[in-house]
């Protein structure tokens, strides 16, 4: 069974991107190569946080829970501490 990681990327302007993938490190490389339309214009990205491996369903739920807080750094970090 495949496992997934939820990850948070941040750039120099403090923009955040939250996603889920089988390999967060590989996704970071793809984002920094400019292969994703939305994140290409805001690169370079660094990995701010990565979850433990989990099922796709759990990863989708956690990603959905975190996304509304991507512009509120303190609330996001509180949620990450709980995850």
C-alpha positions as CSV (number, residue, x, y, z in Angstrom):
1,X,0.0,0.0,0.0
2,X,1.3,3.5,-0.9
3,X,1.9,6.0,1.8
4,X,1.7,9.8,1.5
5,X,3.2,12.8,3.2
6,X,1.6,16.2,3.7
7,X,4.1,18.9,3.3
8,X,4.4,22.7,3.7
9,X,6.6,24.7,1.4
10,X,7.7,28.3,2.1
11,X,9.5,30.9,0.0
12,X,11.5,34.1,0.7
13,X,8.3,36.2,0.6
14,X,6.8,33.9,3.3
15,X,4.3,32.5,0.9
16,X,3.2,28.9,1.6
17,X,2.1,26.0,-0.4
18,X,0.5,22.9,1.2
19,X,0.3,19.6,-0.7
20,X,0.4,15.9,-0.4
21,X,2.6,13.4,-2.2
22,X,4.3,10.1,-2.0
23,X,7.7,11.8,-1.6
24,X,7.8,15.3,-0.3
25,X,11.5,15.8,-1.2
26,X,10.8,14.9,-4.8
27,X,7.8,17.2,-4.9
28,X,10.1,20.0,-3.6
29,X,12.5,19.4,-6.6
30,X,9.6,19.5,-9.0
31,X,8.2,22.8,-7.5
32,X,11.7,24.3,-7.8
33,X,12.1,23.3,-11.4
34,X,9.0,25.3,-12.1
35,X,6.9,22.4,-13.3
36,X,3.8,23.4,-11.4
37,X,2.1,26.5,-12.8
38,X,1.1,28.2,-9.6
39,X,4.3,27.7,-7.7
40,X,6.7,28.4,-10.6
41,X,6.5,32.1,-10.3
42,X,7.3,32.1,-6.5
43,X,10.3,29.8,-6.4
44,X,12.7,28.9,-4.8
45,X,10.8,26.9,-2.2
46,X,12.1,25.3,0.9
47,X,10.5,22.5,2.9
48,X,9.1,23.9,6.1
49,X,7.3,20.8,7.4
50,X,6.6,17.2,6.4
51,X,4.2,14.8,8.1
52,X,4.8,11.2,8.9
53,X,3.7,8.7,6.2
54,X,0.0,8.0,6.1
55,X,-2.8,6.7,3.9
56,X,-4.0,8.8,1.0
57,X,-7.3,9.4,2.7
58,X,-5.6,10.7,5.9
59,X,-3.2,12.8,3.8
60,X,-6.1,14.4,2.0
61,X,-7.9,15.2,5.2
62,X,-4.8,16.7,6.8
63,X,-4.1,18.8,3.7
64,X,-7.6,20.1,3.7
65,X,-7.4,20.9,7.4
66,X,-4.1,22.9,7.0
67,X,-4.8,24.8,3.7
68,X,-7.2,27.4,5.2
69,X,-4.3,28.5,7.6
70,X,-1.5,28.9,5.0
71,X,-1.6,32.7,5.4
72,X,-1.9,32.6,9.2
73,X,1.6,31.4,10.3
74,X,0.9,31.1,14.0
75,X,-2.3,29.2,13.6
76,X,-0.7,26.9,11.0
77,X,2.2,26.2,13.3
78,X,-0.2,25.4,16.2
79,X,-1.9,22.8,13.9
80,X,1.4,21.4,12.8
81,X,2.5,20.9,16.4
82,X,-0.7,18.8,16.9
83,X,-0.3,16.8,13.7
